[in-house]
């Protein structure tokens, strides 16, 4: 396993996704600040955070558990991006970019989970 969580490509992509989400949501209407904007940002921030925390745990089982939480948060984020798209919040191109990164992160999480099965 990598020495630092920062060495994990999945963490790096999750960070890119989080930054993309913050850029996307800065243009959401003010009325969404405590609604969709907050929800989507929280889901995005949880991705690299849980990857990092899981990597810092003492055993593979705990790392798997945190990756499972990350996977669920990623599905939540994908749902929120779809809601934003349907409500016409934000520019479609940044939403497409965020969705692409989210799918990439999802595939990486799945691959890691498969590689460290019990």
Secondary structure, 3 states (H helix, E strand, C coil): CCCCHHHCHHHHHHHHHHHHHHHHHCCCCHHHCCCHHHHHHHHHHHHHHHHHHHHCCCCHHHHHHHHHHHHHHHHHHHHHHHHHHHCCCCCHHHHHHHHHHHHHHHHHHHHHHHHCCC
